[in-house]
Amino acid sequence: MEENLVKTNTKLPNVGTTIFTVMSALANEYNAINLSQGFPNFPVSEKLISLVNKYMLKGYNQYAPMSGVKELREAISEKTQNLYNVFYHPDDEITVTSGGTEAIFCAISAIVKTGDEVIIFEPAYDCYLPVVELNGGTPVCIQLRYPDYKINWLDVKNKITDKTKLIIINSPHNPTGAVLSENDLLQLSKLVENTNIVIISDEVYEHIIFDNLKHCSLITNENLQKRSFIISSFGKTFHATGWKTGYCVAPKQLTKEFRKIHQFVTFSTFTPLQYALAEFLKSPDNYNYLPIFYEKKRNLFLDSIKNSRFTFVPSKGTYFQNLCYKNISNERDSELAKKLTKEIGVASVPVSAFYYNNLDEKVLRFCFAKDDETLIKAGEKLSLL
């Protein structure tokens, strides 16, 4: 019967199953501690769950408005102004999305046309490049290198051409844990001034930043803010990645184009959760505790491997920690990640998977958004290497 199969020309010939799916499946198969995929293994706030249930029982179970429930858009506006002293109008500058990834898809699709060039900093979250290619764009990848993954802005300047339409920024940065500084924002602002270059700023880990560092949102730079889609995630902030709820703030003209795409992707997002989040956001304490909370987990994980042969630079943000294994093995990171899952019982993600050309610097990414017992147990296993 195979000769009767429909033949298709794939739009993404270089894309297979995501590394997160591969490593999580391997972790399940070998009953390993899963520090690969980025999701917490501890409970969501009981208060937030009860709020969702309350709005379900009150009958808020039908389609939400395409742009998001008004109460939530107003709460996002207030939160953004309190944090960054910038006002986004709830009606035409804020859109609720089904996760940060949907927001990224819609923002790229709204801007990129065939022949446009898009600057992407690698290692990069794996949805950026495929979406650029789906829209006919040309990815222009700039490699950031272990251990600090700092951006060389002269390199960026040299990669900008008259075809450059979009630059994608991510801070705090997944998978490296690096963060942008105020000087980084200043350098970027100088490069795009007097151009028509648009920016997508992936800030889904905005509240997870350590060592008394400040999250330098692109919102805080006027020149960048007026040309940027700023994307965040309630799933990351409130330990509920499975709820897939995020949002995008952008100036009116960018939001107009964004919503043209969004309305035909998911149209709207889980209604009772939006009402619950609007109420939950009234108390900033529900997210202001996150830096200290996750910094303790980072420190616990690093302390648990202090006697190992891994080397590292402590993560500055996100809930990921990169470990270099050059003192342990010369194997490719993809092979060692599988080996550790099968033989040691700890799953990680090879950082080469975040590079277009699979650059291997002997670095693995571990998620420390886990309960303390899990982190200690994983550290004990990794210290046996």
C-alpha positions as a printed NumPy array, in Angstrom:
array([[  0.   ,   0.   ,   0.   ],
       [  2.971,   2.361,   0.379],
       [  2.928,   3.273,  -3.325],
       [ -0.427,   4.961,  -2.74 ],
       [  0.87 ,   7.271,  -0.027],
       [  0.619,  10.991,  -0.75 ],
       [  4.044,  12.464,  -1.426],
       [  4.831,  15.791,   0.185],
       [  7.699,  18.241,   0.051],
       [  8.472,  19.058,   3.674],
       [  8.622,  22.732,   4.6  ],
       [ 11.097,  21.951,   7.391],
       [ 13.528,  19.344,   6.027],
       [ 16.037,  19.842,   8.83 ],
       [ 13.543,  19.571,  11.682],
       [ 12.815,  16.376,  13.564],
       [ 11.414,  15.654,  17.01 ],
       [ 12.481,  18.257,  19.571],
       [ 15.329,  17.347,  21.919],
       [ 13.002,  17.926,  24.895],
       [ 10.647,  15.212,  23.718],
       [ 13.537,  12.847,  22.991],
       [ 15.226,  13.252,  26.369],
       [ 12.005,  13.18 ,  28.392],
       [ 10.967,   9.962,  26.641],
       [ 14.378,   8.47 ,  27.404],
       [ 14.08 ,   9.552,  31.048],
       [ 10.715,   7.822,  31.292],
       [ 12.024,   4.674,  29.623],
       [ 14.953,   4.343,  32.037],
       [ 13.165,   5.765,  35.095],
       [ 15.776,   8.526,  35.304],
       [ 15.551,  11.823,  37.165],
       [ 14.318,  14.195,  34.476],
       [ 16.341,  17.412,  34.579],
       [ 16.033,  17.785,  30.805],
       [ 12.681,  19.359,  29.996],
       [ 12.038,  22.646,  31.76 ],
       [  9.093,  22.046,  34.023],
       [  8.739,  22.169,  37.833],
       [  7.893,  19.004,  39.757],
       [  6.405,  20.882,  42.709],
       [  2.795,  22.074,  43.11 ],
       [  1.107,  25.126,  41.668],
       [ -0.214,  27.6  ,  44.228],
       [ -3.333,  26.208,  45.896],
       [ -4.791,  29.708,  45.846],
       [ -4.38 ,  29.975,  42.088],
       [ -5.894,  26.542,  41.529],
       [ -8.864,  27.479,  43.7  ],
       [ -9.328,  30.679,  41.7  ],
       [ -9.417,  28.739,  38.436],
       [-11.98 ,  26.401,  39.944],
       [-14.008,  29.344,  41.2  ],
       [-14.318,  30.84 ,  37.738],
       [-15.126,  27.45 ,  36.225],
       [-17.984,  27.05 ,  38.682],
       [-19.149,  30.596,  37.972],
       [-19.603,  29.6  ,  34.337],
       [-16.66 ,  31.336,  32.662],
       [-16.083,  28.384,  30.352],
       [-16.778,  29.681,  26.84 ],
       [-14.561,  31.523,  24.366],
       [-12.584,  34.418,  25.746],
       [-12.166,  37.536,  23.601],
       [ -9.511,  37.042,  20.919],
       [ -7.185,  39.58 ,  22.545],
       [ -7.726,  38.155,  26.02 ],
       [-10.076,  38.761,  28.927],
       [-10.242,  42.5  ,  29.635],
       [ -9.56 ,  42.069,  33.354],
       [ -6.353,  40.163,  32.622],
       [ -5.148,  42.65 ,  30.026],
       [ -5.724,  45.423,  32.562],
       [ -3.81 ,  43.458,  35.215],
       [ -0.903,  42.912,  32.792],
       [ -0.872,  46.628,  31.998],
       [ -0.726,  47.511,  35.687],
       [  1.982,  44.923,  36.376],
       [  4.101,  46.161,  33.482],
       [  3.797,  49.766,  34.543],
       [  4.677,  48.936,  38.155],
       [  7.752,  46.958,  37.104],
       [  9.085,  49.057,  34.229],
       [  7.283,  52.412,  34.46 ],
       [  5.9  ,  52.039,  30.922],
       [  2.182,  52.02 ,  30.077],
       [  0.715,  49.617,  27.524],
       [ -2.939,  50.176,  26.7  ],
       [ -5.   ,  47.073,  27.548],
       [ -7.224,  47.483,  24.482],
       [ -4.725,  47.616,  21.649],
       [ -1.242,  46.894,  23.012],
       [ -1.65 ,  43.69 ,  25.046],
       [ -2.618,  40.234,  23.771],
       [ -3.06 ,  37.059,  25.821],
       [ -1.699,  33.96 ,  24.062],
       [ -1.656,  30.199,  24.483],
       [  1.862,  30.174,  25.851],
       [  5.002,  32.111,  25.067],
       [  5.734,  29.868,  22.09 ],
       [  2.485,  30.862,  20.382],
       [  3.343,  34.499,  20.952],
       [  6.773,  33.972,  19.377],
       [  5.179,  32.218,  16.382],
       [  2.678,  35.021,  15.853],
       [  5.261,  37.792,  16.23 ],
       [  7.663,  36.212,  13.726],
       [  4.843,  35.422,  11.302],
       [  3.513,  38.966,  11.524],
       [  6.82 ,  40.483,  10.466],
       [  8.882,  38.084,   8.363],
       [  8.359,  37.698,   4.622],
       [ 10.249,  35.772,   1.963],
       [ 13.802,  37.046,   1.665],
       [ 13.89 ,  38.84 ,   5.024],
       [ 16.9  ,  38.167,   7.242],
       [ 16.46 ,  37.454,  10.943],
       [ 19.321,  37.633,  13.434],
       [ 19.204,  34.84 ,  16.008],
       [ 21.66 ,  34.405,  18.865],
       [ 22.701,  30.8  ,  19.456],
       [ 22.346,  28.656,  21.453],
       [ 18.691,  29.516,  20.918],
       [ 15.329,  28.217,  22.066],
       [ 14.432,  25.78 ,  19.34 ],
       [ 11.233,  27.374,  18.013],
       [ 12.825,  30.558,  16.647],
       [ 14.605,  29.266,  13.571],
       [ 11.904,  26.912,  12.218],
       [  9.254,  29.636,  12.365],
       [ 11.545,  32.034,  10.495],
       [ 12.023,  29.399,   7.801],
       [  8.282,  28.627,   7.643],
       [  7.706,  32.276,   6.782],
       [ 10.347,  32.301,   4.054],
       [ 12.912,  34.19 ,   6.103],
       [ 16.645,  33.583,   6.227],
       [ 18.103,  32.933,   9.69 ],
       [ 21.381,  34.737,  10.361],
       [ 22.874,  32.939,  13.342],
       [ 25.398,  34.541,  15.678],
       [ 27.114,  32.038,  17.95 ],
       [ 27.553,  32.812,  21.64 ],
       [ 30.21 ,  30.729,  23.346],
       [ 30.661,  29.035,  26.703],
       [ 31.207,  30.046,  29.482],
       [ 29.716,  33.571,  29.55 ],
       [ 27.765,  33.62 ,  26.261],
       [ 28.212,  37.378,  25.925],
       [ 27.044,  39.147,  22.772],
       [ 29.756,  40.809,  20.686],
       [ 27.87 ,  43.782,  19.311],
       [ 30.476,  44.43 ,  16.637],
       [ 29.628,  40.98 ,  15.246],
       [ 25.972,  41.965,  15.254],
       [ 26.705,  45.22 ,  13.445],
       [ 28.594,  43.316,  10.767],
       [ 25.673,  40.921,  10.243],
       [ 23.06 ,  43.645,   9.755],
       [ 22.21 ,  44.252,   6.092],
       [ 19.496,  46.048,   4.168],
       [ 17.592,  42.744,   4.305],
       [ 17.622,  42.536,   8.123],
       [ 14.017,  42.693,   9.264],
       [ 14.076,  41.181,  12.74 ],
       [ 16.369,  40.525,  15.7  ],
       [ 15.335,  37.975,  18.32 ],
       [ 16.581,  38.565,  21.868],
       [ 16.155,  36.293,  24.89 ],
       [ 16.964,  37.345,  28.452],
       [ 17.197,  35.7  ,  30.921],
       [ 18.528,  33.302,  28.335],
       [ 17.494,  29.725,  27.749],
       [ 19.572,  27.534,  27.633],
       [ 22.597,  29.404,  29.053],
       [ 21.273,  31.345,  32.04 ],
       [ 22.989,  34.53 ,  30.786],
       [ 21.291,  37.915,  31.164],
       [ 21.505,  41.168,  29.244],
       [ 22.879,  44.294,  30.897],
       [ 21.864,  47.922,  30.48 ],
       [ 24.932,  48.357,  28.274],
       [ 23.702,  45.524,  26.046],
       [ 20.426,  47.359,  25.585],
       [ 22.281,  50.556,  24.796],
       [ 24.427,  48.812,  22.169],
       [ 21.396,  47.197,  20.556],
       [ 19.541,  50.49 ,  20.572],
       [ 22.385,  52.201,  18.718],
       [ 22.443,  49.49 ,  16.065],
       [ 18.729,  49.657,  15.235],
       [ 18.298,  53.416,  15.522],
       [ 17.042,  54.957,  12.261],
       [ 16.248,  51.514,  10.827],
       [ 13.033,  49.566,  10.293],
       [ 14.347,  46.568,  12.206],
       [ 11.818,  44.988,  14.57 ],
       [ 12.801,  43.131,  17.756],
       [ 11.236,  40.173,  19.506],
       [ 12.293,  40.055,  23.146],
       [ 11.613,  36.681,  24.733],
       [ 11.383,  37.529,  28.445],
       [  9.49 ,  34.512,  29.736],
       [ 11.952,  34.164,  32.643],
       [ 11.761,  37.852,  33.593],
       [ 11.119,  37.078,  37.278],
       [ 13.761,  34.353,  37.6  ],
       [ 17.032,  36.251,  37.966],
       [ 19.716,  35.914,  40.625],
       [ 22.541,  37.485,  42.624],
       [ 20.742,  40.833,  42.989],
       [ 20.855,  41.395,  39.232],
       [ 18.117,  43.464,  37.607],
       [ 16.122,  42.185,  34.676],
       [ 16.869,  44.646,  31.871],
       [ 13.678,  44.457,  29.863],
       [ 13.65 ,  46.043,  26.419],
       [ 10.593,  47.885,  27.703],
       [ 12.954,  50.163,  29.653],
       [ 14.707,  51.529,  26.548],
       [ 12.447,  53.908,  24.619],
       [ 14.018,  53.285,  21.214],
       [ 13.803,  49.518,  21.68 ],
       [ 10.364,  49.526,  23.266],
       [  8.713,  51.271,  20.334],
       [  9.902,  48.574,  17.897],
       [  9.593,  45.464,  20.083],
       [  7.272,  42.586,  20.787],
       [  7.855,  41.739,  24.47 ],
       [  6.796,  38.208,  25.353],
       [  6.228,  36.687,  28.778],
       [  4.78 ,  33.508,  30.273],
       [  2.454,  32.839,  33.183],
       [  3.352,  29.155,  32.887],
       [  6.975,  29.877,  33.771],
       [  6.121,  32.435,  36.438],
       [  3.529,  30.382,  38.289],
       [  4.994,  26.849,  37.937],
       [  2.218,  25.783,  35.564],
       [  3.847,  25.112,  32.205],
       [  1.018,  22.783,  31.189],
       [ -1.475,  25.64 ,  31.276],
       [  0.254,  27.232,  28.266],
       [ -0.718,  30.827,  28.933],
       [  1.428,  33.828,  28.083],
       [  1.13 ,  37.28 ,  26.613],
       [  2.672,  39.791,  24.256],
       [  2.91 ,  43.536,  24.795],
       [  3.788,  45.744,  21.843],
       [  3.037,  49.186,  20.437],
       [ -0.337,  49.56 ,  18.738],
       [  0.86 ,  49.172,  15.155],
       [  2.797,  45.992,  15.967],
       [ -0.054,  44.561,  18.04 ],
       [ -2.423,  45.1  ,  15.111],
       [ -0.238,  42.885,  12.895],
       [  0.32 ,  40.386,  15.706],
       [ -3.408,  39.876,  16.243],
       [ -3.97 ,  39.259,  12.524],
       [ -1.952,  36.064,  12.976],
       [ -3.045,  35.186,  16.522],
       [ -6.738,  35.139,  15.602],
       [ -6.117,  32.27 ,  13.179],
       [ -3.724,  30.265,  15.365],
       [ -5.494,  29.757,  18.701],
       [ -7.98 ,  32.663,  18.569],
       [ -8.374,  32.611,  22.337],
       [ -6.917,  31.07 ,  25.471],
       [ -8.367,  29.065,  28.387],
       [-11.041,  31.376,  29.787],
       [-11.381,  30.586,  33.531],
       [ -7.604,  30.7  ,  33.932],
       [ -7.519,  34.229,  32.53 ],
       [ -9.981,  35.462,  35.123],
       [ -8.049,  33.628,  37.841],
       [ -4.748,  35.18 ,  36.755],
       [ -6.284,  38.641,  36.702],
       [ -7.216,  38.239,  40.36 ],
       [ -3.942,  36.515,  41.292],
       [ -1.86 ,  39.334,  39.791],
       [ -3.394,  41.836,  42.191],
       [ -0.776,  40.728,  44.71 ],
       [  2.816,  41.258,  43.451],
       [  3.955,  38.957,  46.267],
       [  2.791,  36.087,  44.065],
       [  5.779,  36.625,  41.767],
       [  8.227,  38.884,  43.631],
       [  9.475,  35.94 ,  45.71 ],
       [ 10.75 ,  34.034,  42.672],
       [ 14.369,  35.301,  42.5  ],
       [ 15.175,  34.135,  46.034],
       [ 13.131,  30.936,  45.631],
       [ 14.984,  29.784,  42.522],
       [ 18.38 ,  31.108,  43.596],
       [ 18.19 ,  28.758,  46.579],
       [ 17.44 ,  25.866,  44.23 ],
       [ 20.325,  26.799,  41.942],
       [ 22.677,  26.948,  44.917],
       [ 21.412,  23.631,  46.269],
       [ 21.983,  21.92 ,  42.933],
       [ 25.476,  23.388,  42.551],
       [ 26.344,  22.444,  46.116],
       [ 25.188,  18.896,  45.426],
       [ 27.779,  18.543,  42.623],
       [ 30.65 ,  20.375,  44.331],
       [ 32.638,  17.139,  44.551],
       [ 32.031,  16.213,  40.93 ],
       [ 34.325,  16.811,  37.955],
       [ 31.88 ,  19.143,  36.227],
       [ 32.841,  22.805,  35.845],
       [ 30.351,  25.653,  35.622],
       [ 29.523,  29.329,  35.823],
       [ 26.493,  29.798,  38.103],
       [ 23.347,  30.583,  36.126],
       [ 22.33 ,  34.234,  36.318],
       [ 18.702,  33.598,  35.431],
       [ 16.094,  31.055,  34.24 ],
       [ 15.85 ,  27.707,  36.034],
       [ 18.606,  26.067,  34.007],
       [ 22.231,  25.394,  34.883],
       [ 24.863,  24.485,  32.296],
       [ 27.614,  22.067,  33.29 ],
       [ 30.804,  21.523,  31.29 ],
       [ 32.08 ,  17.923,  31.267],
       [ 35.467,  18.338,  29.536],
       [ 37.154,  16.832,  32.621],
       [ 34.927,  13.765,  32.39 ],
       [ 34.564,  12.706,  28.756],
       [ 35.388,  13.559,  25.144],
       [ 32.082,  12.187,  23.882],
       [ 29.675,  14.379,  21.955],
       [ 27.221,  16.053,  24.275],
       [ 24.283,  14.342,  22.588],
       [ 25.802,  10.922,  23.203],
       [ 26.814,  11.655,  26.794],
       [ 23.345,  13.013,  27.609],
       [ 21.814,   9.705,  26.504],
       [ 24.487,   7.719,  28.342],
       [ 23.932,   9.575,  31.617],
       [ 20.203,   9.007,  31.324],
       [ 20.61 ,   5.282,  30.791],
       [ 23.555,   4.519,  33.085],
       [ 23.549,   7.184,  35.81 ],
       [ 19.832,   7.887,  35.865],
       [ 19.864,  11.654,  35.283],
       [ 18.475,  13.211,  32.089],
       [ 19.784,  16.498,  30.698],
       [ 19.761,  18.312,  27.36 ],
       [ 22.853,  18.604,  25.138],
       [ 23.446,  22.288,  24.435],
       [ 24.529,  21.488,  20.858],
       [ 20.82 ,  20.942,  20.119],
       [ 20.342,  24.705,  20.454],
       [ 22.849,  25.496,  17.668],
       [ 21.971,  25.364,  13.974],
       [ 25.244,  23.575,  13.208],
       [ 25.158,  21.504,  16.438],
       [ 28.25 ,  23.159,  17.928],
       [ 29.545,  20.859,  20.664],
       [ 31.35 ,  22.585,  23.532],
       [ 30.931,  19.634,  25.932],
       [ 28.113,  21.309,  27.842],
       [ 24.864,  19.864,  29.183],
       [ 21.822,  21.81 ,  30.416],
       [ 20.098,  20.754,  33.645],
       [ 16.765,  22.055,  34.964],
       [ 16.76 ,  22.86 ,  38.685],
       [ 13.041,  23.672,  38.939],
       [ 12.639,  20.585,  41.109],
       [ 11.996,  19.842,  44.747],
       [ 15.044,  19.731,  47.002],
       [ 15.05 ,  15.958,  47.36 ],
       [ 15.194,  15.502,  43.6  ],
       [ 18.061,  17.981,  43.215],
       [ 20.125,  16.376,  45.975],
       [ 19.566,  12.899,  44.581],
       [ 20.517,  14.025,  41.065],
       [ 23.655,  15.699,  42.402],
       [ 24.7  ,  12.506,  44.188],
       [ 24.37 ,  10.534,  40.962],
       [ 26.266,  13.095,  38.896],
       [ 29.082,  13.195,  41.466],
       [ 29.796,   9.507,  40.757],
       [ 31.205,  10.379,  37.333]])
